[in-house]
Amino acid sequence: MVAKRFLVCGLIFCVGILCFNVWAERPALAEGTITSEIKVTPKTKLSDAEYRALSEAAGRILTHVHLARLSIKKNDLDSAKEHVEKALTLVKIVEKAAPKYEVEAKIKSGDATYDDKRVVEQLVIPIYAELDQTESVLLPITQAKKEAASQAAVKDSSDTVDVDFIFTRASLDVGEARFDLQKALEALNSKDADVANQSLSDIQNRLVIFEYDERDTPVVRARSYLLDALKSVENKEWNGAKNYVKEAGEALKSLKEKGSKEVSEKVKSLTDQLSALNKKIEEKKDTAKGDILSLWDKLVKGL
């Protein structure tokens, strides 16, 4: 009997010790945890038209990079310098207009605390190739990337490598492009064509970011058709504009079939707006231009 009581007391004592140890360790565990609080507050808000202008400015930077490289190839360094200077002017414009955010960060672990508060600029600017109605902004970029990738692939091989780039989104890191453009300008001032050309090549190969998402493909097609419709309306080619708007609607239908209920509802709303747009085009109303751009802006924001 006594032995049994000792056994029970022993078990209670062990459980008590175990609970005490767990309780005693809790403060130590709490001190070792890490917490973070990051708050992002927009400081500036751009209109849809301003976002389009920002994208067009980034696209023009790439146009001047391409033209500068062509001028270097022709040994026309004065022309190349002029294009680089224009690109740098566009960089300044983008930096002044780019969206700004106030970022507050607080990270803590035990007695150590990190605090940071600063304003940052969004300088990775999306480029929408369809906005460029006179030049193919991204064609020289894809070509430059293909050449660079092929050279890297065949460096240790005599075989020819076929490289292709498929993308649904493209963007330019304008903040980083500034440094390469300044380096190119300094090289051109020193008549060093090779260094200038390499700096410009780096912009095309490193700082233009391509992304691919199969779900974006119908949206990209629809956006392109809408800007073709815009051009047709501006040229009073009403039948052509109607056909492009119809094609935009057809491109979006696959999203309605494959997407979620929310996406299907958004697609239905957009196709209804496209139908209303075509009625305006039938009536040959110039106000259709505003509706086309409004729909394009909605597609840019995504579904």
QUILIN-V664778 format. One line per field, one symbol per residue. burial: + if it has 9 or more other C-alpha atoms within 8 Angstrom, else -. Layout:
burial: ???
//
This chain:
burial: ------------------------------+----------+--------+--+++++++++++++++++++---++-++++++++++-++-+++--+++++++++++++--+-------+++++++++--+---++--+++-+++-+++--++------------+++++++++-++-+++++++++---++-+++-+++++++-++++-+---+++++++++++++++++++--++-++++++++++-++++++--+---++++++-++-++--++-+++-----++-+++-+++-+----
//
